[in-house]
Amino acid sequence: MNQYQHRIRGVAACIVVAACSMPQVVVTQVNPCIGSWKLDLAQSTYQQGQAPTGETLTYLAAADG
């Protein structure tokens, strides 16, 4: 094995170790619905009744799911 191949394997090994040891930054939320949601009246349509002036909903994670 020449020096170039040895260096490539070393870099690849470092990348694998770094990726495995990172906390789950990539997957920050299991459920994407959890959080605060604000109604965007410009992108909403209503078929019945009068549209609300505004609304904010908050979904929290619970121990029982």
PyMOL commands that set and color helices and strands:
alter all, ss='L'
color gray80, all
select helices_A, chain A and resi 3-21+41-43
alter helices_A, ss='H'
color red, helices_A
select strands_A, chain A and resi 35-38+56-59
alter strands_A, ss='S'
color yellow, strands_A
deselect
rebuild
show_as cartoon
